[in-house]
Amino acid sequence: MDRDDRKALLHTFLAEAEERLIEMEETIVDLELRPDDEELVQTLFRGAHTLKGNASCLGFSRVSEFARALEDLLQRLRSRTLAVNSGLVTLLLRGVDALKQIVPDAVAGVEEIRPAHLALQRQLADATPLASEEGPAGTESAADARKRPFGRREGDAREWLDRAKTLRVDIGKLDRMLNLTGEIAIAQGRLRQMLEKSAGRSGETILEAHREADRLFMELQEIILKVRMVPVGPIFRQYIRTVRDVARAHGKLARLVIEGEEVEVDTTIVECLKDPLTHMIRNALDHGIESPDRRKQAGKDATGRVTLRAFREAGNIVIQVEDDGAGLNRRKIIEKARAKGMLADGQPLSSDDVHRLIFEPGFSTAETVTDLSGRGVGMDVVRRYVDGLRGSIAIESRSGAGASVTIRLPLTLAIIEGFAVGVGGETYVIPLDAVIECVDLPPGERRRTEGRGMINLRGEALPYLRLRDLFPGAGDPSPREKVVVVKHHGWQAGLVVDELFGERQAVIKPLNKLFRGVPGISGATILGDGRVALILDVSNVLRHTPNHAAAEAA
């Protein structure tokens, strides 16, 4: 086998080992909750056995030996000569953590196993539970091991160990993409010939050929976008272990509940979600979930619940981290903010104002600095990630019943379905999923000089905003202005425009750094005639409509 072939084989081994170890980690945590579930033990045994066999085939004897020690321990669980308990679960998890280090070491050419891993291998062979959550001396803590990307060692200079990002794609989609590229090539060739011989052909025939080529291209584009979409379940399930370990390390009990793991999102967004989710979950465990004794006194289950939820809403993916803890301490947040000089004494604050303080750099309500909190960087990091993804973030709190952090992000960062409108010679694109309907602006409202107002829409009051007042442009208003009714977070309002151009697909182009802070704009796109059209950020635009603040408070 030549060097390139072996390198490709090692990349495949790393990717499969990573998936298998993540699956084993999730299964071990489930086993702690369901110790009598034989299928969980069988799944773990198969995982260790497969990893041992794959490592042996590649000549990684140290990996194979360690996996065999784990396999032997699992065999004792299969034969019921060993019972599942908390200490044994911790030992199994440490075994998985060690393999997350041993496998990349072996692929990088490190033949000797670390002394700490040898000690852990002996503990696996003897089924000796670990005395603490920190693991044997000389190993990374579980938290540190999970922060480090799989297949990477700190300070490792081996460039080829940096695995290329890969996606598993359904073979049917690849076949269709291949067929479409062929059909597009044929259509383009046909169109080229018709243009070369256009003297004897009508414009309608050429236009029809162009439409067919365009249809094939759009279908190919749609399939490529779908290929980039991956379910959020795998990334969500990685936090099952995080919740278990972090809670126990701080004298608490908690479990993770996952909802909507089948929801799909662009793979780029999935990668960007990891750090924000980590901070949000750790924040919920530290500031939300109470100790078992306090929960019992409050009439709650001693084990807290952190819910990680995903669903789609109006062209966005919504990610929520919700806990059933004590909720946010409004008084404490305000006191800390005033102590840091963020607020003036007596300054009135709404719930939204208080919640926004949590995202300020350096803000924390923790009394002492710990490994979990106190440095005031967690939620600030979350906000910066969300802003960078053109998303929004909101917090809801229920005293004594818990709190939730909600992130709304676009499904893809590349293309959106939009509705184009004209204002004063400029074109704007509204995300199509936010558009409900279009109506004429009543004649009486056209004479208003103010840019905002209310109209009666089938018996309901609808606040509206003239886009030309938000984004001043040249030219006079149209004599027949139109109202585009849009929605966001259950809130509806009208955007008054001069012209309606209809639906179109928009390839999103990022704004220059100078324009990224412009309110109401999330990006730009290039029109068919070469002009630039701005893409509206509906949530930001609606903040300028009448009574919006009152509606949010309600």
Secondary structure as GFF3:
##gff-version 3
##sequence-region A 1 554
A	DSSP	alpha_helix	3	33	.	.	.	ID=ss1
A	DSSP	alpha_helix	38	57	.	.	.	ID=ss2
A	DSSP	alpha_helix	61	78	.	.	.	ID=ss3
A	DSSP	alpha_helix	86	107	.	.	.	ID=ss4
A	DSSP	alpha_helix	115	126	.	.	.	ID=ss5
A	DSSP	alpha_helix	142	147	.	.	.	ID=ss6
A	DSSP	three_ten_helix	159	161	.	.	.	ID=ss7
A	DSSP	alpha_helix	171	196	.	.	.	ID=ss8
A	DSSP	three_ten_helix	198	200	.	.	.	ID=ss9
A	DSSP	alpha_helix	203	228	.	.	.	ID=ss10
A	DSSP	beta_strand	229	231	.	.	.	ID=ss11
A	DSSP	alpha_helix	233	237	.	.	.	ID=ss12
A	DSSP	alpha_helix	239	249	.	.	.	ID=ss13
A	DSSP	beta_strand	254	259	.	.	.	ID=ss14
A	DSSP	beta_strand	264	266	.	.	.	ID=ss15
A	DSSP	alpha_helix	267	283	.	.	.	ID=ss16
A	DSSP	pi_helix	284	288	.	.	.	ID=ss17
A	DSSP	alpha_helix	292	297	.	.	.	ID=ss18
A	DSSP	beta_strand	304	313	.	.	.	ID=ss19
A	DSSP	beta_strand	316	323	.	.	.	ID=ss20
A	DSSP	alpha_helix	330	339	.	.	.	ID=ss21
A	DSSP	alpha_helix	351	357	.	.	.	ID=ss22
A	DSSP	alpha_helix	378	388	.	.	.	ID=ss23
A	DSSP	beta_strand	392	398	.	.	.	ID=ss24
A	DSSP	beta_strand	402	410	.	.	.	ID=ss25
A	DSSP	beta_strand	415	423	.	.	.	ID=ss26
A	DSSP	beta_strand	426	431	.	.	.	ID=ss27
A	DSSP	three_ten_helix	432	434	.	.	.	ID=ss28
A	DSSP	beta_strand	435	440	.	.	.	ID=ss29
A	DSSP	alpha_helix	443	446	.	.	.	ID=ss30
A	DSSP	beta_strand	452	457	.	.	.	ID=ss31
A	DSSP	beta_strand	460	466	.	.	.	ID=ss32
A	DSSP	alpha_helix	467	470	.	.	.	ID=ss33
A	DSSP	beta_strand	482	488	.	.	.	ID=ss34
A	DSSP	beta_strand	491	497	.	.	.	ID=ss35
A	DSSP	beta_strand	499	507	.	.	.	ID=ss36
A	DSSP	three_ten_helix	513	515	.	.	.	ID=ss37
A	DSSP	beta_strand	521	526	.	.	.	ID=ss38
A	DSSP	beta_strand	532	536	.	.	.	ID=ss39
A	DSSP	alpha_helix	538	542	.	.	.	ID=ss40
A	DSSP	alpha_helix	548	553	.	.	.	ID=ss41
###
